[in-house]
């Protein structure tokens, strides 16, 4: 579907872009999204790390 849209766009604008250029761009965007998710996870663990450790310690003591 993306290739068809790219061909139509190329016909209308007269540009000669390939699907590979867009695939490389998508790969970079996915890498940025994964980096953002990793940073959010690290921040969440840093913020909640001590309360979670206390919860597991109390659960361990109850058994």
C-alpha positions in Angstrom: 0.0 0.0 0.0 2.8 2.4 0.8 4.5 1.7 -2.5 1.3 2.6 -4.4 0.9 5.8 -2.4 4.6 6.6 -3.2 4.1 6.0 -6.9 1.0 8.2 -7.0 2.9 10.9 -5.1 5.8 10.7 -7.4 3.6 11.0 -10.5 1.9 14.1 -9.1 5.0 15.8 -7.9 7.5 14.5 -10.5 9.9 13.4 -7.8 11.9 10.2 -8.0 11.9 8.9 -4.5 12.3 5.2 -3.6 10.6 3.2 -0.9 14.0 2.4 0.6 14.5 6.1 1.6 11.2 5.9 3.5 12.1 2.6 5.1 15.3 4.1 6.4 13.4 7.0 7.8 10.9 4.6 9.5 13.7 2.7 11.0 15.2 5.8 12.6 11.7 6.8 13.9 11.3 3.4 15.5 14.7 3.7 17.1 13.7 7.0 18.6 10.4 5.6 19.9 12.2 2.6 21.5 14.8 5.0 23.1 11.9 7.1 24.5 10.2 4.0 25.9 13.5 2.8 27.5 14.0 6.2 29.1 10.5 6.2 30.5 11.0 2.7 32.0 14.3 3.7 33.5 12.7 6.8 35.1 9.8 4.7 36.4 12.1 2.2 38.0 14.2 5.0 39.5 11.1 6.6 40.9 9.4 3.4 42.1 12.4 1.3 42.8 12.6 1.8 46.6 8.8 1.3 47.2 8.8 -1.9 45.1 11.8 -3.2 47.0 10.0 -2.5 50.3 6.9 -4.3 49.0 8.8 -7.4 48.0 10.7 -7.4 51.3 7.4 -7.3 53.3 5.9 -10.0 51.1 9.0 -12.2 51.6 8.7 -11.7 55.4 5.1 -12.7 55.5 5.8 -16.2 54.1 
